[in-house]
Amino acid sequence: MNPSTSHRTSAGSASLVANEFSRRYGSYSGIFRAPGRVNLIGEHTDYNDGLVMPTALGFSTYVAVGPRTDRILNACSIDFQNEATISLGHLRLGPTGNWTDYVAGVAAELIASGVQVPGVNLIIKGDVPIGAGLSSSAAIEVATAFALLAAAKVGLDGRTVAAICQRAEHEYAGTKCGIMDQFIACYGQANHALLLDCRSLNYELLEVPNQVRIVICNSMVKHELAGGEYNKRRADCEAGVQFLQQHLPNIRALRDVSMEQLAEFGGNMPERVFRRCRHVVSEDARVLAAAQALRTGDLRHFGALMIASHISLRDDYEVSCRELDLLVEIARCCEGVWGARMTGGGFGGCTVNLVVEGAVDSFRTRVLRQYQQTTGINPDIYVCTAADGAGRVLEQTP
């Protein structure tokens, strides 16, 4: 994967960034996009060196880029309707809670890796729902990275781009995320899920059957991962590893622990930490089983694994909430649903559902009605298929 990969588009956000760039600055040198993602199974395993199975989505962030003659990165967000002027010679460190953290962080990490980032103008527009757990942050990071690499006339492989963007989120946005979101933004492929080993970064593309639609239900409850709970869960996992290393000195992460070892050696660790570890270790096993289910086309088993994942996230990892649990309960009562679970960091956001194509309309109707009746909230529902990863946009002329 590299920034020369191209995608055609005829309208929408790409046209908006093109028109806005032309209005403000004249000619742009390129437009780049990176997608959001949904994780089918494998939640909170990525930062434990574990296994995940995301797909890229048709929602993307678009960045138009053009050169400047100074050492200024000028970034304008159409969505937030504001502009930031960033000196490439004096990049500050640390999160401000602003969308510009992602842009400044990517620029800083590219420079730290040896890329001579020139002064540029950027126009940014995203259609990845913000706060829904569909990784709008990784989308802006990866799209910005590709735009800045093009301006610098440098090509980097997707693994390197993903790692740079992950570091940017750690140091500039304050979220100690794993590499899954940035990786799938680079390596996604249409009609496929991606089985990713977050330690080795080896991956396998697994075809999603044509008759299945990935339906995402947005609870409309917002969460802020950088607010603390995400990082607390990560700290619990690290505490569990430190405890288990007293008995298993060769382990590096929960990825290295089996359920049998956890049962044998984890009995004296704090109860909360034990449950966090139990989720991660069992979730890695579920991902492997789900990959085999996709290889053989066993959607019934895949769906059962999704349900088991949600229960573990709800009870052991405690990152679900009333609204997410309700969406899963409704989905399980609908015909044509193979599986359902919360997806993303938790504390709100979305559920992901595998639904037979012919049952999507009835599923949507029932979820909208029952969720609104119970919560008073109208959920957003997105019917998706797996999409391609990031690259340059080729605009189609009228």
Secondary structure, DSSP 8 states (H G I E B T S, - for coil): --TT-EEEE-STHHHHHHHHHHHHHS--SEEEEEEEEEEEE--S-GGGT-EEEEEEEEEEEEEEEEE-SSSEEEEEETTTTEEEEEETTS---S--SSTHHHHHHHHHHHHHTT-----EEEEEEE-S-TTTTS-HHHHHHHHHHHHHHHHHT----HHHHHHHHHHHIIIII-----SHHHHHHHH--TTEEEEEETTT--EEEEE--TTEEEEEEE------GGGTHHHHHHHHHHHHHHHHTTT-TT--SGGG--HHHHHHH-TTS-HHHHHHHHHHHHHHHHHHHHHHHHHHT-HHHHHHHHHHHHHHHHHTS----HHHHHHHHHHHTSTTEEEEEEESSSSSSEEEEEEEGGGHHHHHHHHHHHHHHHHS---EEEEE--B---EEEEE---
